[in-house]
Amino acid sequence: MNDSGDTNPLPPPPGNPPAWRPATPAPQTNPYATQPAPGPAQGPVGPSPLVRESRRRRSAFAAGIVAAALVVGGGAGVGGAAAYSAWQDDGGGNSSAVATSPVKTSKVVDAPSSPAGTDSVEAVAAKVLPSVVKIDVSGAQGAGSGSGIILSSDGQILTNNHVVALAGNDGKLTVTFNDGSHADATILGTDPLTDTALIQAQGVSGLTPATIGTSTDLQVGQGVVAIGSPLGLQATVTSGIVSALNRPVNVGTDEQQNATVYPAIQTDAAINPGNSGGALVDLNGNVVGINAAIATAGQSAGGESGNIGVGFAIPMDEVMPIVAQMAKGETPTHARLGVSVAQSSAQQDGATLSDGATIQQVNDGSTAQKAGIAAGDVITKVDDHLITDADSLIATIRSYRPGDQVTVTYTHEGQAKTATLTLDSDSEASNS
């Protein structure tokens, strides 16, 4: 495999599997640190020291993952749950007749009319709705919309990179707030490798920043709430549970052919086109993830697949160091091993088994080379994280920050070995 992508992919599995779709200084002191995240700071892996491997080994549930954004025209490659357009891809009228005007939510934002516990969905909605916005994007290639999370009272808003990408260099961003008011916005920074972006709403003040929680302590089965603008329907609230953690989600590559893979929070809270960039919150109303992608079983008649109960959010602990860099105008950096990897597989009883990530190339001077890891070795574990394939290795490394120390378990000529190393930074190669 080279940096351009996969080679020698296996035939697709039988049936019709689902598809992966990618669904500044603030006035207050440290607006992001509303809740400190325990443990080491986490973040993404850098440009392609780890190369995207074939999706052939993905589990059966993931027939297809798409970014949560739906756009028109040239934005077809950014399809998914983040955006909704009032026009079909051919430029014709919207046959689904979904209203795109702001939804009046004053009754929801006000105190609940009936008693509700602090961990009820009703109470969560009342707390979080004022902190989630709808983002309309237009550019030379078309138009679409997504969602965003308010981080500061003067209008810093976190969203997905694939939500704002359609604007390009000369496009327009318009933010609609929970009270129905609007503001233009500019892009402060983007990070394709973690699919995040930071934008600044113009001429606003007194906004309600979201409370940022920690994703480290999430448990499978825990209740969560998703808030955003699916299908252009602003201020929509859905609820569910955490279905899985650290699910490697690969939504494609950037312009340098670096894989966008992250260790996602999987949820059955309904996420649809337009939800991308919106908030996934715990039952205390703390943001634990950014809704970003959905699994789909196939295309609907309208050209865009909807929720099937398998959605994905980017963990907040991974992205907050990236957000802090973008807020300072810095280029985001990511941890890296300095290797290219491929899927490792073996035959047993006629079945192909996945087991680790095979090193195809080790970069000169990288931390992997210094630790004695060589081409042909198979990485099976990083700290306590089992590595089942190339994507899981990329996602796991991107959950750390440059300079973090990790223990890598690998096999070399059939012998199990371990190496403790300090992760490199992609600071010389990263592009925002």
N, C-alpha and C positions, 0 to 999 in steps of 0.2 A: 504494500500500500504506500502511496505517496500522499503529499499534502492535498492533492486535488480530490481525494475521496476514496471510495471503496474499489477493491478489485476482487474478481472472482466471487461474486455474491452467490449464495445458494438459492435454489428455486424458492419462490414464495410458498408459504404453507397453504394447504387446501382451504377452500371456503372463501368467505368474503370478510376478512378481518377488519377491525376498525382502523382509523388513520390518525397519526399524531398531528395536531394542528396548533401552531403557536397562536387556542382560545386566547448656596449663596448666603450669604450671611442673613440670619433672621433677627427680628427685633428682640426675641427673648433669648436668654442665655441657653446655649446647648439645646435647641428645640428637639433634637433627635433622641436625647437620652432620657425620655420620660420613664423608661424602665430599663435598668441596666441588664444586659444579657450576661448570664453566668458563663464561666469557662472562657477558653481562648476565643479571640475574635475569629470569625469565620468569613470566608469569601471564596471567590471563584478561582479556577485554574487558568493559566495564561494561554496565549495563542498557541498554536498547535504544537507544543511539545508532545501533546497527546492528540492523536488524529482520530477523527470520527470513523468508527467502524461500521460495518454493514448492519442494517437494522434486522437482518435475518434472524438473529438470536433473541429478539425481543419476546417477552412472554406473550402468551396467547391473548391476554386481555387487551394488549395494545396494538390493535390492528392498525390504528392510525392516530397520530397526535398532530394537532394543528394549533398554531398560535391563535390566541383568542382574539383575532382581529379580522374583520371583514372589510375589504376595500374594493374599489372599482378600477377597471382598466389595468394599467401596468402594475397595480398592487396585488395582482393575483397570487404572487408568491408569498404574501403576508396574510394569507387567509386565516380565519379561525374565530375564536371567541372574543376577541377584543373589540371588534368594531362592527358597526351596523351602518348600512348605507340605504338611503331612500330610493336608490336606483339599482337596477340589475346590472350585471357586468356588461351587457350589451348597450347600456345607456338608456334603456327603456324605463317605463314606469314601474313602480313597486307593486307587484301583484299581491303581496301579502297584506297590504293596506295597514301596516303597523304605524301608529301615530308616533312622530318623533318630537313633538313638542314637550317641554319640560313637564314632569309630573308634579302636581302640587302636593307637597308632603308636610305642610304645616301641622296637620293633625297628628302625624306620626312623630314629628320632632317634639311636639309639646309633651308634657307629662302624660303617661298612660292614663286612660280613663278608668281602668280597673287596676286593682293591686297587682303588681308583678314583682317577682323576686329579682335580686340584682343579677342573677344569672339567666334570666329569661330572654328569649329572642326579642320580645317586645322591648325590654329595657336596653338590650344591646342596640337595636335599631335606633332608639331614641338618642343614644349616646353617639353612635358612629355616623349616622346619615349626614349630619352637618359637615363631616370631615371627608366626604367622598364626592367627587365631581365627575361630570361628563366632559369628555374632550373631543371636539370635532376637529378633524384634520383634512386639509385640502392641499393638493399639489399638482404638479404637471401631469402626474400619472393617474389622478383620480381623487376620490374623497372617501372618508370613512369616519368612524368614531370609536372611542374606547372610554376607559375610566381612569381615574387618578385618585391619589391619597394626599390630602393636605398635610404638609410637614411643618409649616410655619405660618404665623398669623399674617405675614405680609405676602403670602402667595407662592411659596416653594411647594411644588407638587411632584410626587413620585408616580411614575407610570412605567409601562413597558417600552423598550426600544422599538418594538415592532408596531406600537401604536403611533409613535411620532415619525417613524421612518418615511412615511408617505409624503410628509411635508418637504423633504429634501432641503435644499439651501434656500429656496425662495417661496416655500409654501406658507400656509397660515394655520395657526392653532387658536381655537376659541374654547374657553373653559366656561361651563355652565355650573353654577353653584346650587346648593340645595334649595335656596330661596327663589330660584329662577333667574337671578341676575347673571350677567355675562361679563367676561373680560378676555382680551387678547392675551396671548402668552408667547414666550420665546423659549428656546431650548438652551438650558445651561450646560448640559452634558449628556452623553449617551455611552452605554457600554453594551455592545452587541453580545459579548461572551456571557453575560449574566442576564441579557434581555431586559435591562433597566435603563431608565432615562429620568432626568430631573429637568423640570420646566419651571418657568417663573411667570405667574399671572401678573399682568401690568395694572398699576394704579389701584391696588386693593389693600385693605388693612382690616384688622379685627376679625380675621377668620378663625375658625376652630381647628387647631391642629389635632391630628389623630394621636392617640396614645400608642406608642410603639411598644409591643411586648417582645417576648423571646420565643423563638421556635424550638429551642433546645429541649424544653421540658414537655413538648407535646407528646401525647400518648395515643396510640391507635384506639379508636372507639370514642375519643373525646369529642364533645359537641363543638361545632364551629358554625359561623355565619358568614355568608358571602354577600357583599354589597357592591353594586355597580350599575351599569347601564346596558343590560343585554338587549339586543335588537333595537337600540336607541331609546329604550324605556328607562328614563333616568330614575335613580333612587329606588332600585329594585332590591329586595331583601330575600334571600333564600337561606335555608338552614340544612345541616346534615352533620356528619361526623368526619373525623380523620380516618380515612380508609387504609392508608399505609404511609410510611415515612421513608425518606431517602430513596424514592423511586427515581432511577435515572431517566430523565426525559431529554431526548435529543430532538431539537426543532430546526436543525439545519446548520448552515455555516455562514460566517461573515464573508466580507469581500476578500479576505486573505485566506479563505478556506479553513479557518479555525472553527471548531465545532462549538455550537451553543448547546451545552449539556449542563443540567443542574440537578441536584438531589432534591426532587420535588416532594411537596406535601400532597398526597392524593386525597381527594375528598369526594363524597357523593352529594354535597351541596350543589344545587343546579348552577352550572356555569355555561353560558351561551355566548355567541358572537356579540361583542360589546362589553363583556365583563372584564376583558384584559386590562390590567393596570389597577383594577379595583381591589378592595380590601377583603382578605380572609381574616376573621377575628375570632378570638376565643369568647367564651360566654361571660367574660368580664369586660368585653368591648376593646381588648387590646389587639392591635394588628400583629398577626403572626406570619402572614404571607401575602404575596402579591398574586392575585389570580392571573394566570398567564396562558394556559393551554387546556385543551379538551381532547379526549379520545372520542372518535366517531366510528360508527358502523358503516357509513357510506354517505353519499351525497343525497340531499333532499331534492325535491322537485324545484325548489327555489335556488338551487346551486350551492347551498351552504348547509352543512350538517349541524344538528343541534345536540342538546344535552342527552347523554345516555347514562348519567350517574357516575361518570369517571372524569373528574376534572383535576387540574394540577395547579399548585401555587408555589412560587419561589419563596423559600424560607427567609424571614427577615434577618436572622443572624448572619446569613451569607451575604446579603446585599448592603447592610448598613455601613460597613467600612467603604464600600464602593460609593454609596451616596455621599458620605462625608468628603471623599475625594472630589466628586463632581461639584459639590457645593463650594469647594475652594477653587474651582477652575482647574483642577489637576486632571491628568490623564489617569484613569483607573488602572490599577495594577492587580495582578493575579498570581497565585502560587503556581509553580510548575516543577515537574520532575526532570524535564529535559529529555523526554523519550517520545518516540512514535510507537503506537501500539496497534495490535489487531486482535480480533477475537481468537481465543484459544478453544479448541474443541478436541474431543476424542470419541472413538467409537466403542460402544459397549452393548452387547446383545442386539446389534443391529440399529441402535439408536445413537444419534449424535448428542453428546453431552457438552455443555458449556462449563469451563472451569478456568477462570482467570483471564488475564490479558497478556498476550504474548508481545514481548519487546521486539520491534522490528528494527529500530535504530536508536542509538544513544548519542546525544549531542555532545560534542567535544567540550570539556570543561564544566559539564553540568553536574549537579549534585548527585544524580544517579551514577554517572561515570566515576565520580570520586568515591562512591560507596561500593564500587565493584560490580554493579549491575551491568549486564552485557546483552547484546542482541541475542535473541533466542530464549532468554529467561522468561519465565511466566510469573507475573505478580498475582498472588492469590489473596493478599490481605494488606490493608493499611491500618495500622493500629488495630482496633477491634472490628473494623469494617471489612466484611467478606467481599472480595472482588470476583464477580461472576462473568464479567465481559468487559470489553473496552470502554463502553459508555459508563459503566459503574466506576471504573478507575478514574475517568475524567471527572465525573460528578463528585467523587469522593475527594480528589485533590482540590477541586474548586470549593470545597467546604472549609478549606484552610486558608491562611494568609501567608504571604511571603515571609520567610524567617521562622515559621512554625517548625517544630521538630516532630518527625513522625517515624514510626517503626514500620518498615516494609518487609513483608514475608513473601518470598519468591522461591521458585525452583530453578536450579542450575544443573543441567545435565542429570536430571532426575533426583537431585539432592535438595532437600529443603534448607533454605538459608534465611537469615534475617539481617537487615541493615538499618541502623538508626541514622537518619540524615536530616539536614535542615533544608527546607524547600526553597528553591530559587524564586526569583521574581522575573516577570516578563516586562519590566519597566523600560527596557531598551527597545522592545518590539511592539508593545501594546498601542492600540489606536482607539480613541474614543469617538 
